Amino acid sequence: MLEELLIHKPDDPIEFMINHLKQNNDDAPRICVLGPPASGKTTVKIPNALWANLIQERLSNVDCIKQGWILEGFPENQEQAWILQSSGIFPRHVVMLYAPDTVLIERSGGKRLDPLTQEVFHTTFDWPSDPLVQERLVKPEDVSEQEVSKKLLEYHRNFPEIFHIYQKVLKSINADQPSVDVLSQVVAFVQTRHRSAAPFTPRILFFGPPGSGKSLQAELIAQKYDVVNICCGQLLKEAVADNTKLGELVKPYIDSGCPVPDNLVLKLLTERLSALDCLTNGWVLSGFPRDVKQGEQLQKAQINPNRVFFFNLPYESIMERLSQRRTDPVTGERYHTTFRPAPTPEIQARLRQNPKDEEKNIEKRLDIYFSHVKALEDFYQDAFYVNADQDPYVIFEFIESCIIKPLPCKNIRSL
């Protein structure tokens, strides 16, 4: 329930909790059972009622919400998994059954169908005791070795993508053993609870001027707590590089150096923050929102951070950090004329400065940031303030302590 409160932030928490208790069961199992054809998925007592065309509608019914559900054989590919995610369907456990292809082909060959009742039997594992039923059984058309081999090829092609999406909640179980043993392993797995290293699911926003160390702190937080590190600028570049539909719309703005429209950025962010890894492990976001209007758009999209940090750094320190940065065009290595000078005169001679690190361009970026930061501070009243002009690991310890602490109550914490 606490997780739902943090996610939805209702205007009336008491009414929200009452309705939640009436409708929801936080301990109800939500399980996907996947595997190749004939791996024995349906022997794990999959309720027939869950075989519905409109999965989202079926799983939203009261019985599924209160008692839980088992979804068998779906998703079969990456696109279907994304459809589930976009519909708000996130299994707590994914069981992936596997067995050698030769075993699976042999199992499929033993399937028999009762044309009267459409019930499926097997010549070895589930033969009917009624002689009349035995006489009318027929072999299904789609269980020939050629057909099963074709289905297995398709399954092996799609499996890595599904595994990648659900790897945090997935367990592979060998189905080439007695069904009782398979069932016992499945039950043991679905009774476990997945835990993050973090004390809750962090949703963290970092604000700060250029050069204040947001990227480093986000990286440190992500490494320790396994949260997803999302830099808005990098996310836009990745969309362009991956040639996604959104990336094609973003590319002209990136190439021309013009700001990407808010609606495109928000759509991209919403998709990324709705992914399973973000919902399961949490996230740390920097580079968006840049003003209150964008912050309000995030809020309308139900993207609500539960920790917000503003990094403060004197103007002189910003200039010192950024204007002295240099890059070796040969190796791509980065240096700083004061903090990390080039090791040899030869390297020093070929170093180049990124145009964005020229003082006039830094000043432009700072003007934009400081013109909006006061309004953002008012918008995020529960923010923590960080003195970014000190050792990075001292800063990290402060940020970490704020993540572990209970949510602040409308007061400002500062370092």
C-alpha positions as CSV (number, residue, x, y, z in Angstrom):
1,M,0.0,0.0,0.0
2,L,2.9,2.4,0.8
3,E,4.3,1.7,-2.6
4,E,0.9,2.7,-4.2
5,L,0.8,5.9,-2.1
6,L,4.2,6.9,-3.1
7,I,3.5,6.3,-6.8
8,H,0.0,7.9,-7.0
9,K,0.3,10.7,-4.3
10,P,-3.5,11.0,-4.0
11,D,-5.0,14.3,-2.8
12,D,-7.0,12.3,-0.2
13,P,-4.6,9.6,1.2
14,I,-7.2,8.2,3.7
15,E,-9.9,7.6,1.0
16,F,-7.2,6.2,-1.3
17,M,-6.1,3.7,1.3
18,I,-9.7,2.7,2.1
19,N,-10.4,2.0,-1.6
20,H,-7.1,0.2,-1.9
21,L,-7.9,-2.2,0.9
22,K,-11.3,-2.8,-0.6
23,Q,-10.0,-3.6,-4.1
24,N,-6.4,-4.7,-3.8
25,N,-4.3,-7.4,-2.3
26,D,-0.6,-6.4,-2.2
27,D,0.4,-10.1,-1.5
28,A,-1.6,-11.6,-4.4
29,P,0.6,-13.5,-6.8
30,R,1.2,-12.1,-10.3
31,I,3.0,-14.7,-12.3
32,C,3.9,-15.4,-15.9
33,V,4.8,-18.9,-16.9
34,L,6.7,-19.0,-20.2
35,G,8.5,-21.7,-22.2
36,P,8.8,-23.4,-25.6
37,P,6.0,-25.6,-27.0
38,A,5.4,-28.8,-25.0
39,S,7.6,-27.7,-22.1
40,G,4.7,-28.4,-19.7
41,K,3.5,-24.9,-19.0
42,T,-0.1,-25.9,-18.5
43,T,0.7,-28.7,-16.1
44,V,1.3,-25.9,-13.5
45,K,-2.5,-25.5,-13.0
46,I,-3.0,-22.5,-15.2
47,P,-6.6,-21.2,-14.6
48,N,-8.5,-21.4,-17.9
49,A,-10.2,-18.1,-17.1
50,L,-6.9,-16.3,-17.7
51,W,-7.0,-17.2,-21.4
52,A,-8.7,-14.1,-22.5
53,N,-8.2,-12.0,-25.5
54,L,-8.3,-8.7,-23.6
55,I,-5.6,-9.4,-21.0
56,Q,-5.6,-6.0,-19.4
57,E,-9.4,-6.1,-18.9
58,R,-9.3,-9.6,-17.5
59,L,-6.5,-9.0,-15.1
60,S,-8.2,-5.8,-13.9
61,N,-11.2,-7.8,-12.5
62,V,-11.7,-8.0,-8.8
63,D,-10.8,-11.7,-8.6
64,C,-7.4,-11.2,-10.2
65,I,-6.6,-8.2,-8.1
66,K,-7.5,-9.9,-4.8
67,Q,-6.4,-13.5,-5.5
68,G,-3.6,-12.9,-8.0
69,W,-3.2,-14.5,-11.4
70,I,-1.0,-16.8,-13.6
71,L,-0.6,-15.9,-17.2
72,E,0.5,-18.8,-19.4
73,G,2.3,-18.5,-22.7
74,F,2.2,-14.7,-22.9
75,P,4.2,-12.6,-23.7
76,E,5.7,-14.6,-26.6
77,N,8.0,-11.8,-27.8
78,Q,9.4,-8.4,-26.9
79,E,6.6,-6.4,-28.4
80,Q,4.0,-8.3,-26.4
81,A,6.0,-7.7,-23.2
82,W,6.1,-4.0,-23.9
83,I,2.3,-4.0,-24.5
84,L,1.9,-5.6,-21.0
85,Q,4.1,-2.9,-19.5
86,S,2.3,0.0,-21.2
87,S,-0.9,-1.5,-19.9
88,G,0.4,-1.4,-16.3
89,I,0.7,-5.2,-16.0
90,F,4.0,-6.2,-14.2
91,P,4.4,-9.8,-13.1
92,R,6.2,-10.2,-9.8
93,H,7.6,-13.6,-10.9
94,V,8.3,-15.0,-14.4
95,V,8.9,-18.7,-14.6
96,M,10.8,-19.8,-17.7
97,L,10.5,-23.6,-18.4
98,Y,13.1,-25.2,-20.6
99,A,13.9,-28.7,-22.0
100,P,16.0,-30.1,-24.9
101,D,14.3,-29.7,-28.3
102,T,14.4,-33.4,-28.9
103,V,12.3,-34.0,-25.7
104,L,9.9,-31.3,-26.7
105,I,9.3,-32.7,-30.1
106,E,8.8,-36.1,-28.7
107,R,6.2,-34.8,-26.2
108,S,4.3,-33.0,-28.9
109,G,4.0,-36.1,-30.9
110,G,2.1,-37.8,-28.1
111,K,-0.7,-35.2,-27.9
112,R,-4.2,-36.3,-28.6
113,L,-7.4,-34.2,-28.9
114,D,-10.9,-35.0,-27.9
115,P,-12.9,-33.4,-30.8
116,L,-16.1,-33.5,-28.7
117,T,-14.8,-31.6,-25.6
118,Q,-11.6,-30.1,-27.1
119,E,-9.8,-31.5,-24.1
120,V,-6.1,-32.4,-24.7
121,F,-4.6,-35.7,-23.6
122,H,-1.2,-37.4,-24.0
123,T,-0.4,-41.0,-24.9
124,T,2.3,-41.2,-22.1
125,F,1.5,-38.6,-19.5
126,D,-2.3,-38.2,-19.5
127,W,-4.2,-41.0,-21.1
128,P,-8.0,-41.0,-20.4
129,S,-9.4,-44.0,-18.5
130,D,-12.7,-43.9,-20.4
131,P,-12.6,-46.3,-23.4
132,L,-15.1,-44.2,-25.3
133,V,-12.9,-41.1,-25.0
134,Q,-9.9,-43.2,-26.0
135,E,-11.6,-44.3,-29.2
136,R,-12.5,-40.8,-30.4
137,L,-9.1,-39.1,-29.7
138,V,-7.3,-37.7,-32.7
139,K,-3.9,-36.3,-33.3
140,P,-3.9,-32.5,-33.7
141,E,-2.7,-31.1,-37.0
142,D,-0.1,-28.8,-35.5
143,V,2.0,-31.4,-33.6
144,S,4.0,-32.8,-36.5
145,E,7.8,-32.7,-36.1
146,Q,8.0,-30.1,-38.8
147,E,5.4,-27.8,-37.2
148,V,6.9,-28.1,-33.7
149,S,10.4,-27.5,-35.0
150,K,9.1,-24.3,-36.6
151,K,7.5,-23.1,-33.4
152,L,10.7,-23.9,-31.4
153,L,12.8,-21.9,-33.9
154,E,10.5,-18.9,-33.4
155,Y,10.6,-19.4,-29.6
156,H,14.5,-19.5,-29.5
157,R,14.6,-16.3,-31.7
158,N,12.4,-14.4,-29.2
159,F,13.6,-15.8,-25.9
160,P,16.7,-13.5,-25.4
161,E,14.6,-10.4,-25.7
162,I,12.0,-11.6,-23.2
163,F,14.7,-12.7,-20.8
164,H,16.4,-9.3,-21.0
165,I,13.1,-7.5,-20.1
166,Y,12.2,-9.8,-17.1
167,Q,15.7,-10.9,-15.9
168,K,15.3,-9.2,-12.5
169,V,12.2,-11.3,-11.7
170,L,12.8,-14.4,-13.9
171,K,13.8,-18.0,-13.0
172,S,14.6,-20.7,-15.5
173,I,13.4,-24.2,-14.4
174,N,14.3,-27.5,-16.2
175,A,11.0,-29.0,-17.4
176,D,12.7,-32.3,-18.4
177,Q,11.8,-33.9,-15.0
178,P,8.7,-35.2,-13.2
179,S,6.0,-32.6,-13.2
180,V,5.8,-32.9,-9.4
181,D,9.4,-31.8,-9.1
182,V,8.8,-28.9,-11.6
183,L,5.8,-27.8,-9.6
184,S,7.7,-27.8,-6.3
185,Q,10.5,-25.6,-7.8
186,V,7.9,-23.2,-9.3
187,V,6.0,-22.9,-6.0
188,A,9.3,-22.3,-4.0
189,F,10.2,-19.5,-6.5
190,V,6.9,-17.7,-6.5
191,Q,6.8,-17.7,-2.7
192,T,9.9,-15.6,-2.6
193,R,9.9,-11.8,-2.5
194,H,12.3,-9.7,-4.6
195,R,14.2,-7.1,-2.7
196,S,16.2,-4.1,-3.8
197,A,19.3,-2.8,-2.0
198,A,17.5,0.5,-1.6
199,P,15.2,1.0,1.5
200,F,12.3,1.8,-0.9
201,T,11.9,2.4,-4.6
202,P,13.8,5.6,-5.2
203,R,12.6,8.1,-7.7
204,I,15.2,10.9,-7.6
205,L,15.6,14.2,-9.4
206,F,18.9,16.1,-9.6
207,F,19.0,19.8,-10.4
208,G,22.1,21.8,-10.7
209,P,24.1,24.2,-12.9
210,P,26.6,22.7,-15.5
211,G,29.7,21.3,-13.8
212,S,28.0,20.8,-10.4
213,G,28.7,17.0,-10.5
214,K,25.2,15.7,-11.1
215,S,26.3,13.0,-13.5
216,L,29.0,11.6,-11.1
217,Q,26.5,11.5,-8.1
218,A,23.8,9.8,-10.3
219,E,26.4,7.2,-11.4
220,L,27.4,6.5,-7.7
221,I,23.8,6.2,-6.6
222,A,23.0,3.9,-9.5
223,Q,26.0,1.7,-8.8
224,K,25.2,1.3,-5.1
225,Y,21.4,0.9,-5.2
226,D,21.0,-0.6,-8.7
227,V,18.6,2.2,-9.7
228,V,18.4,3.2,-13.3
229,N,20.5,6.3,-14.2
230,I,18.7,8.4,-16.8
231,C,20.2,11.6,-18.2
232,C,17.7,13.3,-20.4
233,G,20.2,14.5,-23.0
234,Q,21.7,11.1,-23.3
235,L,18.3,9.5,-23.6
236,L,17.5,11.8,-26.6
237,K,20.8,10.9,-28.3
238,E,20.2,7.1,-27.7
239,A,16.7,7.4,-29.3
240,V,18.3,9.1,-32.4
241,A,21.1,6.5,-32.5
242,D,18.6,3.6,-32.3
243,N,16.6,5.0,-35.2
244,T,13.3,4.7,-33.2
245,K,10.2,6.5,-34.4
246,L,10.6,9.1,-31.7
247,G,14.3,9.3,-32.5
248,E,13.5,10.2,-36.1
249,L,11.4,13.1,-34.8
250,V,14.1,14.2,-32.4
251,K,17.0,14.0,-34.8
252,P,16.4,17.3,-36.7
253,Y,16.5,19.2,-33.4
254,I,19.6,17.5,-32.2
255,D,21.4,18.1,-35.5
256,S,20.5,21.8,-35.6
257,G,21.2,22.3,-31.9
258,C,17.7,23.5,-31.2
259,P,15.7,22.6,-28.1
260,V,13.7,19.4,-28.5
261,P,9.9,20.2,-28.0
262,D,8.6,19.3,-24.6
263,N,6.0,16.9,-25.9
264,L,8.7,14.7,-27.5
265,V,10.9,14.7,-24.5
266,L,8.1,13.9,-22.2
267,K,6.9,11.0,-24.4
268,L,10.4,9.6,-24.5
269,L,10.8,10.0,-20.7
270,T,7.4,8.5,-19.9
271,E,8.2,5.4,-22.0
272,R,11.6,5.0,-20.3
273,L,10.4,5.5,-16.8
274,S,7.5,3.1,-17.3
275,A,9.9,0.3,-18.2
276,L,10.1,-2.7,-15.9
277,D,13.6,-1.9,-14.5
278,C,12.6,1.7,-13.5
279,L,9.4,0.5,-11.9
280,T,11.2,-2.3,-10.0
281,N,14.5,-0.7,-9.0
282,G,13.7,3.0,-9.2
283,W,15.5,5.8,-11.1
284,V,17.6,8.9,-10.8
285,L,16.9,11.6,-13.4
286,S,18.9,14.6,-14.4
287,G,18.4,17.2,-17.2
288,F,14.6,17.4,-17.0
289,P,12.6,19.3,-16.0
290,R,14.3,22.5,-16.9
291,D,11.5,24.8,-15.8
292,V,8.2,24.7,-13.9
293,K,6.1,24.1,-17.0
294,Q,8.0,20.9,-17.7
295,G,7.7,20.0,-14.0
296,E,4.0,20.3,-14.2
297,Q,4.0,18.1,-17.3
298,L,5.9,15.5,-15.4
299,Q,3.3,15.7,-12.7
300,K,0.4,15.3,-15.1
301,A,2.1,12.2,-16.5
302,Q,2.2,10.7,-13.0
303,I,6.0,10.9,-12.9
304,N,6.4,12.0,-9.3
305,P,9.9,12.0,-7.7
306,N,10.2,11.1,-4.0
307,R,13.6,12.8,-3.5
308,V,14.7,16.0,-5.1
309,F,18.2,17.6,-4.8
310,F,19.4,21.0,-5.9
311,F,23.2,21.2,-6.3
312,N,24.7,24.6,-5.4
313,L,28.1,25.7,-6.7
314,P,29.8,29.2,-6.8
315,Y,30.2,30.8,-10.2
316,E,34.0,30.8,-10.0
317,S,34.0,27.0,-9.3
318,I,31.8,26.3,-12.2
319,M,34.0,28.3,-14.6
320,E,37.1,26.6,-13.2
321,R,35.7,23.1,-13.6
322,L,34.3,23.6,-17.1
323,S,36.5,26.1,-19.0
324,Q,39.7,24.1,-18.3
325,R,38.3,20.8,-19.6
326,R,40.2,19.4,-22.6
327,T,39.9,16.3,-24.8
328,D,42.6,14.3,-26.6
329,P,41.3,13.8,-30.2
330,V,43.5,10.8,-30.7
331,T,42.4,8.7,-27.7
332,G,39.2,10.4,-26.6
333,E,40.7,10.8,-23.0
334,R,39.5,13.8,-21.0
335,Y,41.8,16.0,-19.0
336,H,41.7,19.2,-16.9
337,T,44.5,21.8,-17.0
338,T,44.4,22.1,-13.2
339,F,42.9,18.9,-11.7
340,R,44.1,16.3,-14.3
341,P,46.8,17.7,-16.6
342,A,48.1,15.8,-19.6
343,P,50.9,13.4,-18.7
344,T,53.3,14.5,-21.5
345,P,54.0,17.6,-23.5
346,E,53.1,15.7,-26.7
347,I,49.5,15.0,-25.4
348,Q,49.2,18.5,-24.0
349,A,50.0,20.0,-27.5
350,R,47.1,18.1,-29.2
351,L,44.4,18.7,-26.6
352,R,41.2,20.4,-27.8
353,Q,38.5,22.3,-26.0
354,N,34.8,21.5,-26.7
355,P,33.1,24.7,-27.9
356,K,30.4,24.4,-25.2
357,D,33.2,24.8,-22.6
358,E,34.2,28.2,-23.8
359,E,33.4,30.9,-21.2
360,K,30.8,32.7,-23.3
361,N,28.9,29.5,-23.9
362,I,29.1,28.5,-20.3
363,E,27.6,31.8,-19.3
364,K,24.7,31.3,-21.7
365,R,23.9,27.9,-20.1
366,L,24.2,29.4,-16.6
367,D,21.8,32.2,-17.5
368,I,19.2,29.7,-18.7
369,Y,19.6,27.6,-15.6
370,F,19.5,30.5,-13.0
371,S,16.5,32.1,-14.8
372,H,14.4,29.0,-13.9
373,V,15.9,27.6,-10.7
374,K,14.1,29.8,-8.2
375,A,10.7,28.8,-9.6
376,L,11.7,25.1,-9.6
377,E,12.8,25.4,-5.9
378,D,9.4,26.8,-5.1
379,F,7.7,24.0,-7.1
380,Y,9.7,21.3,-5.3
381,Q,9.3,22.5,-1.8
382,D,10.5,19.3,-0.1
383,A,13.9,19.5,-1.8
384,F,17.3,18.9,-0.3
385,Y,20.1,21.4,-1.0
386,V,23.6,20.2,-1.6
387,N,26.9,22.1,-1.4
388,A,28.5,20.7,-4.5
389,D,31.8,22.6,-3.9
390,Q,33.5,19.8,-1.9
391,D,34.8,16.2,-2.1
392,P,32.5,14.1,-4.3
393,Y,32.3,11.3,-1.7
394,V,31.3,13.7,1.0
395,I,28.5,14.8,-1.2
396,F,27.5,11.2,-2.0
397,E,27.3,10.4,1.8
398,F,24.9,13.3,2.3
399,I,22.7,12.3,-0.7
400,E,22.7,8.7,0.5
401,S,21.6,9.8,4.0
402,C,18.7,11.8,2.5
403,I,17.6,8.8,0.5
404,I,17.5,6.6,3.5
405,K,15.7,9.1,5.7
406,P,11.9,9.3,5.8
407,L,10.3,11.7,3.3
408,P,10.8,15.4,4.4
409,C,7.7,17.3,5.7
410,K,7.6,20.6,3.8
411,N,11.0,21.8,5.1
412,I,14.3,22.5,3.5
413,R,17.3,20.3,4.3
414,S,20.8,21.5,3.3
415,L,24.3,20.4,3.5
